Amino acid sequence: MVTTRTTDHADPHDYDHQHSDVSGGTLRAAAFGAMDGLVTNISLVAGVGAAGASTHLIILTGMAGLVAGAFSMALGEFASVSTSNEQLQAEAETERAALKRNPVGELAELTANFERMGMTKATAERAAQEVHEHPERALRVHITAELGVNPDQTPSPWIAAISSFVMFSAGAVVPLLPYFFGLDLLWVGLVVGGAGLVIAGGAAARFTTKSIWFSALRQLLFGAIAVTATYLVGLWLGVGAAG
């Protein structure tokens, strides 16, 4: 006897499709950290290299940029995510007080929100009434409906900070790799850094609907703009210093 699995009442996320975590902040922090590390250090290498700096000075500058940038990114992410979470908590307390102070008005507000979502008035009234039978559930639903975020799914500032620190460091070390192996040629460092931008941009596109090549070339273009600017500044300052 062959049995088939019934999926009528199953969670479609178990068998049909999966969603990426768009609320945790980890992907954003990691992608931003990697891109920033790559662009920052490729630009630094281009600038000091164009100015005629020695290999030792290029590595020193790149490592200083890596350490300073990684800590700056991590601390910035921690502060940003913490502040966002604290603001959400404050809004939740405001909503909690409103639910206690004016339950009838809040019930009517939720009913109207459900109607805007496509429910009939009768269904919206029943749903809102059922939600309001449990204060904490009512709070969650109101916050989600009014602010578009789930107060139970806030991102971790520590995860965001660590992801940003690690990925910035990984990105920043890429243009320095040729120098670590004794290839003290500026163009090699820039090519390796450009390859890193292409790979990072393409990898980020796997979490979106964008073409991998579109995302990769877009990131390469953005990096090229920054590199060109710092290269010209380094060339100008180097020539000026030599004169």
C-alpha positions in Angstrom: 0.0 0.0 0.0 1.4 3.3 -1.0 0.9 6.3 1.3 1.1 9.8 0.1 1.8 12.8 2.2 -1.1 15.2 2.7 0.0 18.8 2.7 -3.4 20.5 3.0 -2.7 21.5 6.6 1.0 21.3 6.7 3.3 24.3 7.0 4.4 25.1 3.4 7.8 26.2 4.7 8.4 22.5 5.5 8.0 21.3 2.0 7.2 24.1 -0.5 9.5 27.0 0.0 11.7 28.8 2.5 12.3 32.4 3.3 15.6 34.1 4.2 15.7 35.9 7.6 15.0 39.6 6.6 14.7 40.9 10.1 17.8 39.6 11.9 20.2 42.1 10.5 23.0 39.5 10.0 22.9 39.4 6.2 22.8 43.2 5.9 25.7 43.7 8.4 27.8 40.9 6.7 27.2 42.2 3.2 27.8 45.8 4.1 30.9 44.9 6.1 32.5 42.9 3.3 31.7 45.5 0.6 33.0 48.3 2.8 36.2 46.4 3.7 36.9 45.8 0.1 36.2 49.3 -1.1 38.0 51.0 1.8 41.2 49.0 1.5 41.4 48.8 -2.3 41.0 52.6 -2.2 43.7 53.0 0.5 46.1 50.7 -1.4 45.4 52.7 -4.6 45.9 56.0 -2.9 49.2 55.3 -1.1 50.5 53.2 -4.0 49.9 56.0 -6.5 51.7 58.4 -4.1 54.8 56.1 -4.5 54.7 54.5 -1.0 56.9 51.5 -0.3 55.5 48.0 0.1 56.0 48.2 3.8 54.0 51.4 4.0 51.2 50.0 1.8 50.9 47.0 4.1 51.0 49.2 7.2 48.3 51.5 5.8 46.2 48.6 4.7 46.4 46.9 8.1 45.7 50.1 10.0 42.6 50.6 7.7 41.5 47.0 8.4 41.7 47.3 12.2 40.2 50.8 12.4 37.5 50.0 9.9 36.5 46.7 11.5 36.2 48.2 14.9 34.3 51.2 13.5 31.9 49.0 11.6 31.3 46.7 14.6 30.7 49.5 17.0 28.5 51.3 14.6 26.4 48.3 13.9 26.1 47.5 17.6 25.0 51.1 18.4 22.6 51.2 15.4 20.9 47.9 16.1 20.7 48.6 19.8 19.2 52.0 19.3 16.6 50.5 16.8 15.6 47.8 19.3 15.3 50.3 22.1 13.2 52.6 20.0 10.9 49.6 19.2 10.7 48.8 22.9 9.7 52.3 23.6 7.0 52.2 20.9 5.8 48.9 22.4 5.4 50.5 25.8 3.4 53.4 24.2 1.1 50.9 22.5 0.8 48.8 25.7 -0.3 51.9 27.6 -2.8 52.8 24.8 -4.3 49.3 25.0 -4.9 49.7 28.7 -6.1 53.3 28.4 -8.4 53.0 25.4 -9.2 49.4 24.6 -12.3 50.2 22.7 -10.5 52.6 20.4 -7.6 50.2 19.9 -10.1 47.4 19.0 -11.7 49.7 16.4 -8.3 50.6 15.0 -7.3 46.9 14.6 -10.7 46.1 13.0 -10.1 48.9 10.5 -6.6 47.5 9.8 -8.0 44.1 9.1 -10.6 45.5 6.8 -7.8 47.3 4.8 -6.1 43.9 4.5 -9.2 42.6 2.7 -11.4 41.1 5.4 -15.1 41.8 5.5 -16.3 44.0 8.3 -17.8 41.1 10.2 -14.7 38.9 9.9 -12.4 41.8 10.9 -14.5 42.5 14.0 -14.4 38.8 15.0 -10.7 38.5 14.4 -9.9 41.7 16.2 -12.0 40.6 19.2 -10.2 37.3 19.3 -6.8 39.0 19.2 -7.8 41.4 22.0 -8.7 38.5 24.3 -5.0 38.1 25.1 -3.2 41.4 25.9 0.3 40.3 24.9 -1.0 38.9 21.6 -2.9 42.1 21.0 0.3 44.1 21.6 2.2 42.1 19.1 -0.5 42.3 16.4 -0.9 46.1 16.9 2.9 46.7 16.7 3.2 44.5 13.6 0.2 46.1 11.9 1.2 49.7 12.7 5.0 49.6 12.5 5.5 46.7 10.2 7.9 44.9 12.5 7.5 41.9 14.9 8.6 42.9 18.4 9.5 39.3 19.1 11.9 39.1 16.2 14.4 42.0 16.8 17.9 41.6 15.5 20.8 40.9 17.9 23.3 43.8 18.1 26.0 41.4 19.0 25.5 39.2 16.0 25.3 42.3 13.8 28.5 43.7 15.3 30.5 40.4 15.0 29.3 39.7 11.5 30.3 43.2 10.5 33.7 43.0 12.1 34.5 39.6 10.6 33.3 40.4 7.1 35.0 43.9 7.0 38.2 42.2 8.0 37.8 39.5 5.4 37.1 42.1 2.7 39.9 44.5 3.7 42.6 41.8 3.6 41.9 40.8 0.0 43.8 43.7 -1.8 46.7 43.1 0.6 47.2 39.5 -0.3 49.6 40.0 -3.2 51.8 42.1 -0.9 51.9 39.4 1.7 53.2 37.0 -0.9 55.9 39.4 -2.1 54.1 40.7 -5.2 54.7 44.4 -4.7 52.9 45.5 -7.8 50.0 48.0 -7.4 48.1 46.7 -10.4 48.1 43.2 -9.0 46.6 44.4 -5.7 43.9 46.3 -7.6 43.0 43.4 -9.8 42.8 41.0 -6.8 40.6 43.6 -5.0 38.4 44.0 -8.1 38.0 40.2 -8.2 36.9 40.3 -4.6 34.3 43.0 -5.4 32.9 40.9 -8.2 32.7 37.8 -6.0 31.1 39.7 -3.1 28.6 41.4 -5.3 27.7 38.1 -7.0 27.4 36.3 -3.6 25.0 39.0 -2.2 22.8 38.6 -5.3 22.0 35.0 -4.4 19.8 36.3 -1.6 17.9 38.6 -4.0 16.1 38.4 -7.3 18.8 40.4 -9.0 21.1 38.9 -11.7 24.4 37.7 -10.2 26.3 39.4 -13.0 24.4 42.7 -12.6 25.1 42.8 -8.8 28.7 41.8 -9.3 29.4 44.4 -12.0 27.5 47.1 -10.1 29.7 46.5 -7.1 32.8 46.6 -9.3 31.7 49.9 -10.8 31.1 51.4 -7.3 34.5 50.3 -6.2 36.1 51.6 -9.3 34.7 55.1 -8.7 36.2 55.1 -5.2 39.5 53.7 -6.3 39.9 56.2 -9.1 39.2 59.1 -6.8 41.8 58.0 -4.2 44.3 57.0 -6.9 44.1 60.5 -8.4 44.5 62.1 -5.0 47.5 59.9 -4.2 49.0 60.6 -7.6 48.5 64.3 -7.1 49.9 64.4 -3.5 52.8 62.1 -4.5 53.8 64.3 -7.4 53.4 67.4 -5.2 55.6 65.9 -2.5 58.3 64.9 -5.0 58.4 68.4 -6.4 
